[in-house]
Each structure stands twice: as structure tokens, then as C-alpha cells.
């Protein structure tokens, strides 16, 4: 019951930050100041709320409200309403710039800012026509970090709306597609293997040549993940750089990636030892054993004695035995 009440309150707060139907005449600058105050708070709940309100401010697709816009026996209006295209652009540009600058920082909320901006990308592109602003944001983020969610958003915008766009508009979107597309091995790994927020359905539309059949999609993308794992398993430097990340991220495809690591490694016992030693450095709440399960599964298919030996050792390991 308490969770329902909290969700209801959060929904009401978010509606106060929509460009339409907010019921308040607070200026976009005043609302942004409140968001900044929450995001910069030392309280995690306040920070999360700040990001959610930022997402509401970037909403450009659907607007609904549970307010009756009444106060006692006196009716109220619907709050702030942009009078022209310039005011609409000013509103969204303000929040796009803030979300972008937040996305390229080193704070934990940076990843959430990238997700929020990606989730609203299509609406801002199609409904608000903020091509220049989104192109600026994309270039700014891609110059500092990877933005896999942004690439998926660009691809989905092209997929659903590309046929209705003008050639110039589509050309800009194609440029952003190329800019965000993962090229390096590490970028591909983070997209296909480590992106817990991206579902198989999301990934299935990134490849124009893939047959859109559910069983084919599952097979192909888990196969891609395993292939990437084999490449990392054969590259000691990249494996070392990604080791902590692969043992602490949250993604269902880690099992396949772990299988691939075995396919590519030359010394499975040494790699297993690296797993165990590194796991002790990862906070207990963040540990993910999907890699280890996939790794052991792949070994057992070929060398059952080695897998049994490693399982026996795990019984006495201070981390794995928990």
C-alpha cells in the first residue's frame, strides 16, 4: 500500500514538470532550479526524483493529468502553456542542455541522464522538431563517452518515422546513427553483453539484415554475445580492463558472454582464478555470477573433469561459498 502511495505521489510530482497540463505557472527556469537542487542532493532518493522530473520535463509525446484544475469553488487554468514555437524550443533546449551536461559528468547519475535523454529522443525529434538541439547533444555526449541508448533511440526513430521525414532531416539522423554506432570491441561488448536496460527486442532492430522472428532474434543475439566473449577471452588487455565490469553489471546475456570467454581463452584455470580474485573486490550487493555460470557451462561441455575441479574449489572459496 505504501508503494502505491509513493508511486501516486511521484506521478503527481512529475505532472508538475510537463510543458502542458502542469497546473502551475512556474517558469521553465524555476522548475530546472528545483531539478538541479534535487540532483545535487546527498540523498539518493532525492537524486532519483530529480532525474525523473527531468524526464518529465523532456516529455514531448503524451500529456495527461489527474488534476481537476479546481481550487475550492474557483476553477484554475491548466498552468504554463507555450504561446509559440519559440517558447516551446526554449523550454526543451533548456532541459536538453542540462541533461546533456549531466550525462557527460563522472557522477553516478550520468548514466541515468543518458537513459532519460534517449527515452525522450524520438518524441523530441518527431513532435518538437528539435533536430539541431538533439544533434548538438549527441555530438557532445559521443565526444566524451559512449551512448548506446542514444544509438538505439536514433535507430528506432529511423525505423518508425524515417519514411515520413524530409531527406535533409533523415540525412542528419543517418549522420547521428554513424556517430553513435559502436565500432570498437569494448563498445560492442558493452552494448550487446553489458546493457541490462536493452532487451532482445531493442537489439533486434539494430541489424537491418536480421530476420524478425522471435526464435531467430534470440539465437542470433546470444550468438553475437558469445562471439564477443570469445574475442575478449583471447585479448588479455581488454579482458583485464572489462573484468570488474563484467562481474558487476546486470544483464541476462552474461551467461552467453561467459561461454564465449571460455571459447577464446587459452588458460581456463587462470581465467577462473582471475574471476575469483576480482569478485572479492566487488561489493557483495553488486556481484553477478552470470559470467562464471556460463564459463563453467562451456567447460563442462568439453572437459567435465576441469569443471568439477573448479566447482570443488568453489566450495572452499570465501566469496563463491557464500
Secondary structure as UniProt FT lines:
FT   HELIX           2..15
FT   TURN            16..17
FT   HELIX           28..39
FT   HELIX           44..57
FT   STRAND          70..71
FT   TURN            72..73
FT   STRAND          74..75
FT   HELIX           85..103
FT   TURN            108..109
FT   HELIX           110..119
FT   HELIX           121..126
FT   HELIX           131..142
FT   TURN            143..144
FT   HELIX           148..161
FT   HELIX           162..164
FT   HELIX           167..180
FT   HELIX           185..192
FT   TURN            193..194
FT   TURN            196..197
FT   HELIX           200..204
FT   TURN            205..206
FT   TURN            208..209
FT   HELIX           214..233
FT   HELIX           236..246
FT   TURN            247..248
FT   TURN            252..253
FT   HELIX           254..264
FT   HELIX           268..279
FT   TURN            280..281
FT   HELIX           284..286
FT   HELIX           290..300
FT   TURN            301..302
FT   HELIX           304..314
FT   TURN            315..316
FT   TURN            318..321
//
